[in-house]
Amino acid sequence: MTTAKRDTYTPETLLTVAVRVFNERGYDGTSMEHLSQAAGISKSSIYHHVSGKEELLRRAVTRAIDALFAVLQEPGAVEGRAIERTEYVTRRTVEVLMAELPYVTLLLRVRGNTATERWAMERRREFDQRAADLLKAAAADGELRADVDIRLATRLLFGMVNSLVEWYRPHAGDGQEEALVAETVVRLAFDGLRTDPGPAHR
């Protein structure tokens, strides 16, 4: 391992490698030695950038969490009818998942064995609750079918969204594939949930 290689390694490239290894081996199954080998640098070089693997985990899940919560602040998530905001948040959540696939995958796989994992799970539940509140508001407005249990619908909806991490693999392109996936998820979900799908959903 050369000094030049260590000097050109950055916290961002190290994080990219760490997330890949965490997803491949599981966080608990990853040691600093595994990270060192995958990065091609010494463990001391890793410690030059971070205090340990939990800091890498914290940085990774924070990136995913920040991207998801940013969606809730966008105009489409806070303006308009509840059903429109719900569809917007669902579509953007899918887009964030695909754009930050390794990071969101890691977020969805944490198990609560460390303080960072428990924090991440709490934040993830907070996001899910915010999204569920939107669905409830849409139901209260009479925009969702009365014969559908909202709690069950919420679980099924986000179960479908989160399942993307298990099968979606990005391809180089102009983003059309990502837009298609996001729109398909919204149509599949809300054509069945809306009281009146409307022309945009037919």
N, C-alpha and C positions, 0 to 999 in steps of 0.2 A: 504494500500500500504506500503510495507516494504522498509526499507532502502536498504536491500540486492538487491531487485528487481531494485530499481533506480540505484544502483551502477553497476549492471551488464548490464544495458541498454546502447547501443552504438549508435552513430550517424547513423551507417549503418542500424541497426535493426529498428531504429526510422524512417529512410527514407523509408524502405520497407513498414512499416505500413502506413505511410503518403501517399505513392503512391497508395496503395490499396484503401484507403479512398477517395482520390482525384478522382480516376477512378470510384468509386461506387457512390459518391455523387456529383461529379463535384467540381472543385476547388472553385468556388464562393459559392457553397452550403456547404462547409466544414469550420467549426469553430475550434478554438483551443480546445474547449471543446470536439468536436467530436474526434479530434486527441488524446486528453488525455484519453478519454474513450476507444478508440480502442487500444491504447498502454498499457493501464493499469497502467499509471503513472500520476502524477500530472502535471498540466500545468507549474508549476515552474520548474519541472524536465526537461520538454521539452525546456524551455527557457535557461536551463543550457547548452544545446547543440546547439541551434539555436536561431536567433533573432525573428523568427516567421514563419508563414506558407509559406510566400513568399520565404524565404531562402530555405525551404524544396523543394518548387517547382523549384527553380533555380538549386539546386543540382540534382534533378531528371531529368529535361530536359537537363541539361548539360551532364549527363551520356549518354543519348540517342544521343544527337548531336555529342558528341566526338566519340562515336562508329561508327556513320554513316560517319563522315568526315575521320576517320581513314581508312575506306575502300578506299577512293580516293587516299590514299598514298601508297597502296599496289602495288607490282610489276604488278599484273594482271590488275590494273586500269590505269597504266601509260606506259606500254610496249605493243607493238604489234599493229595490225590493230585496227582502231576505232571500228569496229563491235565486235571484240573480247573483247575489253575493255568495251564496252557497256554491253555485255552479262555478263561479269565478275562482273561489278558493280551491275547489276540487281540481279544476283544470291546472291552476298554477302549482298546486302541490305535486301533481304528476310531472309537470315540467321541471320543478326543482329536483324531484327525485331522480329524473333522468340526467339532469345537468350535473348533479352532485352524487352520482350513483354510488361510488365507493364509500363516501362519507355517510350518506343516508343508510346504506346497507349496514355499516358498522353501528350506527345509532339504533337501528331496529334489532340488532343482535345482542346488545348489552344485556347482562343478566342480573345486575345489581350486587355483584360480589365486592365492589370497591366503592369508596365515597363518590368517585367520579361517575361510575355507572349508575349509582342510585340517583345522583343529581340529574343525569341525562334522562333516566326513566321518568323522573318527576316532571321535567320540562316537556318530554314527549307527551305525557298524559295531559299536561296543561294545554298543549297545542290541540290534541284530540278533543278536549273539552270545549275549547273555543269553536272548533269546527262543528261539534255536536250542537252547540248552542245556536248556531246558524240554522241547522236543520230544524231544530225545535221552533225557532222563530218563523221559518217558512211554513211549518205545519200549523202554527197558531194563526197565520194569515190565510189559512185555507188553501195554500198552494200545493200541498202534498196530499196524497190519497189518505183518507181517514181509516181505511182498512189495513194500513201498513203500520206496524209497531216501529216507532221512531228509534228507539234504542237498538232494536235489531237491525234496522236499515242503516244506522250509523256504523255498526260493527261490520256489516257486509260491505258497505261502501268503502270504508278505509281498509278492510281486509283485501278488497280487490286492488286498491291503490298500492298498498304496501307489498302485495305479491309481485309487483313489477321487479323488485330487487332480485327475485329468484330466477327470472327468465329473461329480462330485458338486457340486451347487449348492444351498446351504441355502435353505429356505423358512421363513417365519415360522410358528410353530406351538408346540405344547406339548412338543416333543421326541419325539413318537411316531415320526416319520419316521427320526430318528437311531437310535432303539432298534431299529426294523425292519431298517435297513441292517446294523447291528452283528450282530444275531441271524442274519440271512440269511448273512452272511459266515461266521460260526461254523458254522452248520449245513451249508453247502455244503462247507466244508473238512473238518470233523471227521466228518461222516457217511461220508465216503470214507476217512478215515484211521483211525478207531477200529476195534478188533477187534470190539467190541460197542457200537453206537451208543447203546443204552439207550433207555428210553421218552422221555426229554427230547429225543432227537434223531430221533424217528420222526415 
